[in-house]
Amino acid sequence: MDFDFSDDQLSLRDAVARWVEKAFGFERRHALARAGGASREVYGELAGLGLTGLAVPEAHGGLGFGPVEAMVVMEELGRGLVHAPYVQGALLAPALLAQGPQALQSAWLPRVADGSALVVLAHQERAARWRLNHVRTRARLGADGRAVIDGVKSVVPAADEADAYVVPARISGTDDDEAGIALFLVERQAAQVGAYPTQDGARAGEVRFDGAAATLIDASGHPALEAAVDIAIAAHAAEAVGLMDKLVAITVDYMNTRRQFGVPIASFQALRHRIADVKMQLELARSMSYFATLTLGRERAARRRAISQAKVQLGQSMRFVGQQCIQLHGGIGVTDEYLGSHYFKRLTMLELGFGDTLHHLGEVSARLQDTAGVFA
Amino acid sequence: MDLAFTDDELAFRADIRQWVADQLPADISRKVHAAQRLTRDDMQRWARILGSRGWLGWGWPKAFGGPGWNAVQKHLFEEECALAGAPRVVPFGPIMVAPVIMAFGSPEQQQRFLPGIASGEVWWSQGYSEPGAGSDLAGLKTRADRRGDKYIVNGQKTWTTLGQYGEWIFCLVRTSHEGKPQTGISFLLVDMKSPGISVRPIVLLDGEPEVNEVFFDNVEVPAENLVGEENKGWTYAKHLLSHERTNIADVNRAKRELERLKRVARAEGLWDDIRFRDQMALLEVDIVALEMMVLRVLSAEKSGKQSLDVAGLLKIRGSEIQQRYTELLMLAGGPLSVPFIHEAMEAGWQGDQALGGLWPGGAGHCAPLAANYFNYRKTTIYGGSNEVQRNIVAQTVLGS
């Protein structure tokens, strides 16, 4: 048992933090968000740092790093409120494409690694909410893994900037069957995209496949889809820790400088106890972010339970820390020009990604066993 | 980074598990698993068993006869004891006063007092709080006046847990009124058989005399029982409070009690009640998060590479969780948490035969639930109330 970072991991953290400091200030983020949330340029800069190859095997031109390195990067991207589909392009795409045939991997993974291709997961459907088994999009399989897909995917990240989508589509069964869900790769040109900005200044869209040409990745794709979503939840937990670290830091700074009634507001006990409670939620979240990352390698049932436990903690922490840090700022906290409000909005959107707190509480509840704990 | 324990740590755990399984008396673990009352004899028996193996002072360094375990080994030992249903070790001797005697006591004091603590022979009590000095402990008034080679102690201590069994008591006493309140306090070891000491039990809201008032009326204490220097007692007390930081979270016991909650929920037909089950799931998440926080502290202590300022958080969260499981257990009992049957708290109470066979069959586990809930309101108050802990956390976070 060891929660120290290695020297290499600390160097990686420094490299990302240095880039954030040098190249990604609040002004730039604000401008990108106001312009509609396009992020490919920023994604290209992350590629320039080699970060898009983080999870791609070395054989395909990547770094072949694991979940802890991903966590380190995500914490720093969160701290900097960096605006890029990094989880999608650099963490999920390699995991999903690795399920595909060698030819597909050779064609795509090197481009994923160097950032020249952005591949995103397009899995959400209207009425599915966060159930991964609810898939109405249909695919007809042809020869050589070729297929034709019909359906609509909703709130797809970076939908009009992606080069291709990984699409769960049903090749057999009824709408809620876990069996019969296959994963396909569909290039953007084969789809219709209606894109829009998101609440946290990024970009997403509705993607329609109308007899779209597709390539089979995995004919029984549900386990791989679950595993990818678990990777995303762990990564977002780490991002949230970075976001909360920074948001708490600027809130503490504000409390020590803002004066009312002739004294710094940090001297009021009601506010001191509030920031203590915020610190509590932050440290519980950090603990469960580690837990999520370090349990990604467990077998399916244990992994899913652990990830849901982590998301329940993160969901509660993100909401509490976000809401209270806005409250502690008073009026300035609810303005668009203030940095803190944007951290709050990103934290809020992270709760809605890959299952909210109630959804995952339901998962934990359904998986309750006689014994519990970190090693259960 | 690695979540798993090392092979050595796992082997260590297996050895401890086997030893506890062999040594822990079944009648005691049955009581613990059923949350029934432990007698003085129960607690002493287990303490002596640990003492005979040299493990009652499981946190002690080798130089003082302890096993010299590191933070992780101590945690694993505590976890194995808790999960097996061992009674919580009465902390006042081995966990509280012993480290102070080791750090600040004279060699004579160490030779005189430590063996009796290590073996479990001598029952120690704590004399800190006073009627006028709770969270603001430095306001204590019990005074010790030097007369030749003795101190004459006058005053009153309160909330002395299990003080009715105490043979010795370590006290914070006022030896000077000069300067700040903290600077005039001394750390004194007092034989509770001394003339002038009287102990009066305080019945708590669960109906049990768990704590006591201890009165000192011209009690003569040999000056050689002063630990360290006169007027430095506050420093020693803070040393004591900084000890055993993770143990205070009590996460191992929380895991065991969550298991009991699930057993009671099954027995009372609540397992498939979604609303109740979600509450158990939330508690489970809270416990896993607390355990991860404890493991982070242990890892930091083991490697020495990072310092974590979370001691206050562990106390706050640990105590909140303790209250929450007693609350859910009481709620799980439902209407059968209402009867107040004193004997039901004691071992040997036959739930199925009680009240001439009229007590509902299989519902014996419900009888102690409300009393435990009432009793555990103490956890957010003692050891520095959670509000005082929040002050400490805020001080660290704000730096002001």
Interface residues (C-beta under 8 A of the other chain):
Chain A: M1 D2 F3 D4 F5 S6 Q9 V68 V248 V252 M255 N256 P264 A266 S267 Q269 R272 H273 I275 A276 D277 K279 M280 E283 L284 S287 M288 Y290 F291 T293 L294 T295 Q309 V312 Q313 L361 G362 V364 S365 L368 D370 T371 A372 G373 V374
Chain B: M1 D2 L3 A4 F5 T6 E9 V72 K255 L258 E259 K262 R263 I274 R277 D278 M280 A281 L282 E284 V285 I287 V288 A289 L290 E291 M292 M293 L295 R296 L298 S299 A300 K302 S303 K305 Q306 V310 G312 L313 I316 R317 E387 Q389 R390 N391 V393 A394 Q395 V397 L398 G399 S400
